[in-house]
Amino acid sequence: MLISLVEYAKQHGRSPQTARQVAATGGFKTAQKIGRNWVIDSEEPWIDRRIKSGKYVDWRKTKTKE
């Protein structure tokens, strides 16, 4: 079932602006823009795309100085 992006953001405890940015950059599979409004499937999970592995910890220190 398609719902508005604002309702989707409220269900997941997120800001509507953040949800709109994710949708605009292609972060959701089912999000689509109809006119000026965004809609999304209510069953799509919110995926956290942050890097949590620590891969970038101290990345400035690993560069070699020449």
C-alpha positions as CSV (number, residue, x, y, z in Angstrom):
1,M,0.0,0.0,0.0
2,L,1.4,3.4,-0.9
3,I,1.5,6.1,1.7
4,S,2.9,9.6,1.7
5,L,6.6,10.1,2.5
6,V,5.6,12.3,5.5
7,E,3.5,9.5,7.0
8,Y,6.4,7.0,6.3
9,A,8.9,9.3,8.1
10,K,6.6,9.6,11.1
11,Q,6.2,5.8,11.4
12,H,9.9,5.4,11.5
13,G,10.6,8.3,13.8
14,R,12.5,10.4,11.2
15,S,12.2,13.9,9.8
16,P,10.2,14.3,6.6
17,Q,13.0,16.4,5.2
18,T,15.5,13.6,5.7
19,A,13.1,11.1,4.1
20,R,12.7,13.4,1.2
21,Q,16.4,13.7,0.7
22,V,16.9,9.9,0.8
23,A,14.1,9.5,-1.7
24,A,15.4,12.1,-4.0
25,T,18.9,10.5,-4.1
26,G,17.5,7.1,-4.9
27,G,17.8,5.6,-1.4
28,F,14.4,3.9,-1.4
29,K,13.4,1.2,-3.8
30,T,9.7,1.9,-3.9
31,A,9.6,5.7,-3.5
32,Q,8.2,7.6,-6.5
33,K,7.2,11.1,-7.1
34,I,3.6,11.8,-8.3
35,G,3.3,15.4,-9.2
36,R,4.9,17.3,-6.4
37,N,4.3,14.6,-3.7
38,W,6.4,11.6,-2.8
39,V,4.8,8.2,-2.1
40,I,6.4,5.0,-0.8
41,D,5.3,1.5,0.0
42,S,4.4,1.3,3.7
43,E,6.3,-2.1,4.1
44,E,9.7,-0.8,2.9
45,P,12.2,-0.9,5.8
46,W,14.3,2.2,6.7
47,I,17.9,1.2,6.0
48,D,20.7,2.9,8.0
49,R,23.4,3.5,5.4
50,R,26.0,4.9,7.9
51,I,29.4,3.3,7.9
52,K,29.8,1.7,11.4
53,S,32.7,-0.5,10.8
54,G,35.3,2.0,11.8
55,K,36.9,1.9,8.3
56,Y,37.6,5.6,8.3
57,V,39.0,6.0,11.8
58,D,42.2,7.9,11.7
59,W,42.2,8.0,7.9
60,R,44.2,11.3,7.9
61,K,47.1,9.6,9.9
62,T,47.5,6.8,7.4
63,K,48.4,9.0,4.5
64,T,52.1,9.1,3.7
65,K,53.8,12.5,3.8
66,E,56.3,13.0,1.0
